[in-house]
């Protein structure tokens, strides 16, 4: 199941890179050094470390390994 977050409108929006670290999904922004958003899979807890510009909005998608092409399969 993909995990997605979207924080705002397309203006001033950056796409984050995601990875899994144990029970956490970690999103980082390649354009904002220091920005990190963590989502705990079991508890739903969210932790965010803001980047330098608080007005940049971030979006990201995490797709678990092995499900990258599920949406592209024929019905």
Secondary structure, DSSP 8 states (H G I E B T S, - for coil): --EEEE-S-STTEEEEEEEEETTEEEEEETTSTT-EEEEETTT--EEEE--S-TT-EEEEEE--TT-TTGGGS--
